[in-house]
Amino acid sequence: MNRPGPAVRWAGRLLCWTLGVAMLAAATEAVLSPDAAWWQTAWPVPWYLVPAWALLWAALRAWEKHRQGHGRPTDEDVPADYDQAA
Protein backbone atom coordinates (compact mmCIF):
# COMPACT_ATOMS: atom_id res chain seq x y z
CA MET A 1 0.00 0.00 0.00
CA ASN A 2 1.44 3.33 -1.03
CA ARG A 3 0.55 6.06 1.43
CA PRO A 4 0.77 9.61 0.16
CA GLY A 5 3.85 11.50 1.26
CA PRO A 6 3.84 14.14 3.99
CA ALA A 7 3.46 17.07 1.56
CA VAL A 8 0.40 15.49 -0.08
CA ARG A 9 -1.15 14.65 3.29
CA TRP A 10 -0.48 18.20 4.53
CA ALA A 11 -2.06 19.72 1.42
CA GLY A 12 -5.07 17.38 1.73
CA ARG A 13 -5.60 18.32 5.36
CA LEU A 14 -5.28 22.00 4.50
CA LEU A 15 -7.88 21.57 1.78
CA CYS A 16 -10.31 19.76 4.09
CA TRP A 17 -9.94 22.25 6.95
CA THR A 18 -10.33 25.22 4.60
CA LEU A 19 -13.46 23.69 3.12
CA GLY A 20 -14.83 23.12 6.63
CA VAL A 21 -14.13 26.74 7.61
CA ALA A 22 -15.74 27.93 4.38
CA MET A 23 -18.91 25.96 5.11
CA LEU A 24 -18.99 27.22 8.69
CA ALA A 25 -18.56 30.82 7.49
CA ALA A 26 -21.33 30.39 4.92
CA ALA A 27 -23.65 28.95 7.57
CA THR A 28 -22.84 31.83 9.91
CA GLU A 29 -23.57 34.30 7.12
CA ALA A 30 -26.87 32.60 6.28
CA VAL A 31 -28.13 32.15 9.83
CA LEU A 32 -26.70 35.05 11.83
CA SER A 33 -25.99 37.69 9.14
CA PRO A 34 -23.29 39.47 11.18
CA ASP A 35 -23.29 43.26 10.81
CA ALA A 36 -19.56 43.78 11.37
CA ALA A 37 -17.99 45.68 8.47
CA TRP A 38 -15.05 43.26 8.20
CA TRP A 39 -17.34 40.22 8.03
CA GLN A 40 -18.58 41.02 4.52
CA THR A 41 -14.99 40.85 3.32
CA ALA A 42 -13.83 37.96 5.48
CA TRP A 43 -16.49 35.28 5.12
CA PRO A 44 -15.89 34.42 1.41
CA VAL A 45 -12.07 34.25 1.79
CA PRO A 46 -12.00 30.49 2.56
CA TRP A 47 -14.08 29.84 -0.58
CA TYR A 48 -11.39 31.60 -2.62
CA LEU A 49 -8.70 29.44 -1.02
CA VAL A 50 -10.39 26.07 -1.65
CA PRO A 51 -9.59 25.93 -5.41
CA ALA A 52 -5.99 26.98 -4.74
CA TRP A 53 -5.49 24.21 -2.16
CA ALA A 54 -7.25 21.70 -4.44
CA LEU A 55 -4.86 22.55 -7.28
CA LEU A 56 -1.89 22.32 -4.92
CA TRP A 57 -3.02 18.91 -3.64
CA ALA A 58 -3.67 17.61 -7.17
CA ALA A 59 -0.31 18.83 -8.42
CA LEU A 60 1.58 17.32 -5.47
CA ARG A 61 -0.26 14.01 -5.81
CA ALA A 62 0.34 13.82 -9.57
CA TRP A 63 4.02 14.65 -9.08
CA GLU A 64 4.30 12.01 -6.37
CA LYS A 65 2.65 9.34 -8.53
CA HIS A 66 4.86 10.26 -11.47
CA ARG A 67 7.95 10.09 -9.29
CA GLN A 68 6.94 6.68 -7.91
CA GLY A 69 6.38 5.38 -11.42
CA HIS A 70 2.75 4.41 -10.99
CA GLY A 71 1.47 3.15 -14.26
CA ARG A 72 0.22 0.01 -15.81
CA PRO A 73 1.88 -3.07 -14.38
CA THR A 74 4.20 -4.90 -16.68
CA ASP A 75 4.45 -8.69 -17.03
CA GLU A 76 7.41 -8.62 -14.67
CA ASP A 77 5.25 -7.02 -11.95
CA VAL A 78 2.71 -9.87 -11.93
CA PRO A 79 3.64 -12.74 -9.58
CA ALA A 80 4.22 -16.08 -11.31
CA ASP A 81 1.62 -17.92 -9.22
CA TYR A 82 -1.13 -15.73 -10.74
CA ASP A 83 -0.79 -17.75 -13.93
CA GLN A 84 -2.31 -20.81 -12.26
CA ALA A 85 -6.05 -21.30 -12.34
CA ALA A 86 -7.84 -21.66 -9.03
SVG drawing of the C-alpha trace seen along z (x, -y; Angstrom):
<svg xmlns="http://www.w3.org/2000/svg" viewBox="-31 -48 41 72">
<polyline fill="none" stroke="black" stroke-width="0.4" points="0.0,0.0 1.4,-3.3 0.6,-6.1 0.8,-9.6 3.8,-11.5 3.8,-14.1 3.5,-17.1 0.4,-15.5 -1.2,-14.7 -0.5,-18.2 -2.1,-19.7 -5.1,-17.4 -5.6,-18.3 -5.3,-22.0 -7.9,-21.6 -10.3,-19.8 -9.9,-22.3 -10.3,-25.2 -13.5,-23.7 -14.8,-23.1 -14.1,-26.7 -15.7,-27.9 -18.9,-26.0 -19.0,-27.2 -18.6,-30.8 -21.3,-30.4 -23.7,-28.9 -22.8,-31.8 -23.6,-34.3 -26.9,-32.6 -28.1,-32.2 -26.7,-35.0 -26.0,-37.7 -23.3,-39.5 -23.3,-43.3 -19.6,-43.8 -18.0,-45.7 -15.0,-43.3 -17.3,-40.2 -18.6,-41.0 -15.0,-40.8 -13.8,-38.0 -16.5,-35.3 -15.9,-34.4 -12.1,-34.3 -12.0,-30.5 -14.1,-29.8 -11.4,-31.6 -8.7,-29.4 -10.4,-26.1 -9.6,-25.9 -6.0,-27.0 -5.5,-24.2 -7.2,-21.7 -4.9,-22.5 -1.9,-22.3 -3.0,-18.9 -3.7,-17.6 -0.3,-18.8 1.6,-17.3 -0.3,-14.0 0.3,-13.8 4.0,-14.6 4.3,-12.0 2.7,-9.3 4.9,-10.3 7.9,-10.1 6.9,-6.7 6.4,-5.4 2.7,-4.4 1.5,-3.2 0.2,0.0 1.9,3.1 4.2,4.9 4.4,8.7 7.4,8.6 5.3,7.0 2.7,9.9 3.6,12.7 4.2,16.1 1.6,17.9 -1.1,15.7 -0.8,17.8 -2.3,20.8 -6.0,21.3 -7.8,21.7"/>
</svg>
